[in-house]
Amino acid sequence: MSTKLDLKKFSELFGNWWYRIEPFFLSGEMDKVYDFLKSESKKGKRLAPSSSNTFRVFKEVDYNDLQVVVLLMDPYFTFVNNEPIASGVGLDCSLRGKLQPSLRNFYQGIEEELYSGLTLERDLTQPDLKFYSDQGIMMLNAALTVEKDKAGSHIAIWNMFTTFLLKEVIAPTGVPILFLGKEAQSYRPLVEKTNYCYSLNHPSSASYNRDVWKTEGVFKKINKHIWESNKEIIHWLYLD
């Protein structure tokens, strides 16, 4: 197959991930994704994140510095003042500067695990997850887009891309992967033989249960793997 997409344009969006991801574009599979997104837009449907941020997570994290992948379901589907909250980085709230419940629960669960809920030095209100990207943490959504107010609406169209990304690009790195939520966990079999894999409920579940999100010691385990690989451990909460 071939592609009608402008590969030069996309190479700039993916940074040094590009030559590993280019075969997916050359197969023609990404054409299907873009045809779908254009069709939805022509129907007047609002999509998140904005098109300029769809692949932002790949520019935020250098492939050669990748340490951890956190796989979620899809971007925030809500809009504020007619603009999407989603930034292209999973759980990130940098565009609006205000924490969403999922990110708040994520921080609180980590604080409970690592600091027994007593830390005074770490900031649990940081909306911008660039401090994760700078440490090689890729906050990846299984679907890179979503229709406004319709959670999970684009999971199917992105399935082939996410499958390729995990099997052909991320698996060879051997980095730990954390799957958050049932939809994300469905991809776990693709990389179980090549990567340390962990599964937890999505942080949003804590809101339903009115409880602290349970992390089951996963973040200590991930840091242990990283330390044993002679790399600096992850600082999972922002140092105030």
NORWOPE-V947394 format. One record per residue. N is the residue number from 1. SS is DSSP state (A for helix, B for strand, O for the rest). PHI is phi in radians with two decimals (* if undefined). PSI is psi as a letter, one per 30 degrees, with the letter a starting at -180 (none if undefined). Layout:
n = [N & N]
ss = [SS & SS]
phi = [PHI & PHI]
psi = [PSI & PSI]
This chain:
n = [1 & 2 & 3 & 4 & 5 & 6 & 7 & 8 & 9 & 10 & 11 & 12 & 13 & 14 & 15 & 16 & 17 & 18 & 19 & 20 & 21 & 22 & 23 & 24 & 25 & 26 & 27 & 28 & 29 & 30 & 31 & 32 & 33 & 34 & 35 & 36 & 37 & 38 & 39 & 40 & 41 & 42 & 43 & 44 & 45 & 46 & 47 & 48 & 49 & 50 & 51 & 52 & 53 & 54 & 55 & 56 & 57 & 58 & 59 & 60 & 61 & 62 & 63 & 64 & 65 & 66 & 67 & 68 & 69 & 70 & 71 & 72 & 73 & 74 & 75 & 76 & 77 & 78 & 79 & 80 & 81 & 82 & 83 & 84 & 85 & 86 & 87 & 88 & 89 & 90 & 91 & 92 & 93 & 94 & 95 & 96 & 97 & 98 & 99 & 100 & 101 & 102 & 103 & 104 & 105 & 106 & 107 & 108 & 109 & 110 & 111 & 112 & 113 & 114 & 115 & 116 & 117 & 118 & 119 & 120 & 121 & 122 & 123 & 124 & 125 & 126 & 127 & 128 & 129 & 130 & 131 & 132 & 133 & 134 & 135 & 136 & 137 & 138 & 139 & 140 & 141 & 142 & 143 & 144 & 145 & 146 & 147 & 148 & 149 & 150 & 151 & 152 & 153 & 154 & 155 & 156 & 157 & 158 & 159 & 160 & 161 & 162 & 163 & 164 & 165 & 166 & 167 & 168 & 169 & 170 & 171 & 172 & 173 & 174 & 175 & 176 & 177 & 178 & 179 & 180 & 181 & 182 & 183 & 184 & 185 & 186 & 187 & 188 & 189 & 190 & 191 & 192 & 193 & 194 & 195 & 196 & 197 & 198 & 199 & 200 & 201 & 202 & 203 & 204 & 205 & 206 & 207 & 208 & 209 & 210 & 211 & 212 & 213 & 214 & 215 & 216 & 217 & 218 & 219 & 220 & 221 & 222 & 223 & 224 & 225 & 226 & 227 & 228 & 229 & 230 & 231 & 232 & 233 & 234 & 235 & 236 & 237 & 238 & 239 & 240]
ss = [O & O & O & O & O & O & A & A & A & A & A & A & A & A & A & A & A & A & A & A & A & A & A & A & A & A & O & O & A & A & A & A & A & A & A & A & A & A & A & A & A & A & O & O & O & O & B & B & O & O & A & A & A & O & O & A & A & A & A & A & O & O & A & A & A & O & O & B & B & B & B & B & O & O & O & O & O & O & B & B & O & O & B & B & O & O & O & O & O & O & O & O & O & O & O & O & O & O & O & O & A & A & A & A & A & A & A & A & A & A & A & A & A & A & A & O & O & O & O & O & O & B & B & O & O & O & O & O & O & A & A & A & A & O & O & O & B & B & B & B & B & O & O & O & O & B & B & O & O & B & O & O & O & O & A & A & A & A & A & A & A & A & A & A & A & A & A & A & A & A & A & A & A & O & O & B & B & B & B & B & O & A & A & A & A & O & O & A & A & A & O & O & O & O & O & O & B & B & B & B & O & O & O & O & A & A & A & A & A & O & O & O & O & O & O & O & O & A & A & A & A & A & A & A & A & A & A & A & O & O & O & O & O & O & O & O & O & B & B & O]
phi = [* & -2.40 & -2.17 & -1.73 & -1.38 & -1.41 & -1.16 & -1.09 & -1.06 & -1.27 & -1.05 & -1.25 & -1.36 & -1.72 & 0.98 & -1.44 & -1.42 & -1.02 & -1.17 & -1.45 & -1.67 & -0.90 & -0.99 & -1.15 & -1.15 & -1.13 & -1.26 & 1.58 & -1.20 & -1.25 & -1.02 & -1.12 & -1.11 & -1.21 & -1.09 & -1.13 & -1.11 & -1.14 & -1.10 & -1.11 & -1.13 & -1.13 & -1.38 & 1.55 & -1.39 & -1.58 & -2.07 & -2.28 & -1.32 & -1.10 & -1.00 & -1.21 & -1.89 & -0.95 & -1.88 & -1.01 & -1.04 & -1.34 & -1.40 & -1.25 & -2.00 & -1.21 & -0.99 & -1.25 & -1.83 & -1.05 & -2.07 & -2.57 & -2.02 & -1.93 & -1.78 & -1.96 & -1.53 & -2.57 & -1.15 & -0.97 & -1.75 & -1.60 & -2.12 & -2.19 & 0.92 & 1.19 & -2.13 & -1.19 & -1.33 & -1.03 & -1.93 & 1.74 & -2.08 & -0.95 & 1.23 & -1.12 & -2.15 & -1.18 & -1.19 & -1.76 & 1.28 & -2.39 & -1.11 & -1.52 & -0.95 & -1.11 & -1.22 & -1.05 & -1.13 & -1.03 & -1.07 & -1.13 & -1.12 & -1.15 & -1.05 & -1.10 & -1.25 & -1.52 & -2.26 & 0.96 & 1.26 & -2.03 & -1.17 & -1.95 & -1.65 & -1.79 & -1.64 & -1.71 & -2.12 & -1.29 & -1.41 & -1.65 & -1.62 & -1.08 & -1.17 & -1.33 & -0.98 & -1.12 & -1.73 & 1.49 & -1.64 & -1.72 & -1.59 & -1.82 & -1.65 & -1.10 & -1.96 & -1.49 & -2.42 & -2.74 & -1.42 & -0.90 & 1.14 & -2.31 & -1.01 & 1.34 & -1.18 & -2.01 & -0.97 & -1.11 & -1.21 & -1.63 & -1.01 & -1.10 & -1.14 & -1.14 & -1.06 & -1.07 & -1.03 & -1.21 & -1.27 & -1.70 & -1.99 & -1.52 & -0.95 & -1.08 & -1.33 & 1.26 & -1.24 & -1.07 & -2.23 & -1.92 & -1.77 & -1.94 & 1.70 & -1.07 & -1.10 & -1.15 & -1.13 & -1.14 & -1.55 & -0.99 & -1.00 & -1.19 & -2.26 & -1.09 & -1.53 & -2.06 & -2.32 & -1.23 & -2.08 & -2.35 & -2.25 & -2.41 & -1.10 & -1.17 & -0.95 & -1.11 & -1.09 & -1.14 & -1.17 & -1.15 & -1.56 & 0.92 & -2.50 & -1.30 & -1.08 & -1.49 & -1.77 & 0.98 & 1.30 & -1.12 & -1.24 & -1.16 & -1.15 & -1.11 & -1.10 & -1.13 & -1.08 & -1.15 & -1.09 & -1.22 & -1.61 & 1.10 & -2.09 & -1.25 & -1.19 & -1.38 & -1.68 & -1.40 & -2.13 & -1.22 & -1.40 & -1.29]
psi = [l & l & k & f & l & j & e & e & e & e & e & f & f & f & b & g & f & e & f & f & f & e & e & e & e & f & f & f & e & f & e & e & e & e & e & e & e & e & e & e & e & f & f & g & k & k & l & k & a & l & e & f & g & e & g & e & f & f & f & e & j & k & e & f & g & k & e & k & k & j & k & a & d & l & l & k & g & l & k & k & h & g & k & k & e & k & f & f & k & k & f & k & g & f & e & f & g & k & k & l & e & e & e & e & e & e & e & e & e & e & e & e & e & f & g & h & g & g & k & f & f & k & j & g & g & j & f & k & g & f & f & e & e & f & g & g & j & j & j & k & k & e & k & f & l & l & k & k & g & i & k & g & f & g & e & e & f & f & e & e & e & e & e & e & e & e & e & f & e & e & e & f & f & g & l & k & k & k & k & j & l & e & e & e & f & f & f & e & f & f & g & f & f & f & l & k & k & k & k & l & l & k & f & f & f & e & e & e & f & h & l & k & k & k & f & h & g & e & e & e & e & e & e & e & e & e & e & f & g & h & l & k & l & k & j & f & k & k & j & none]
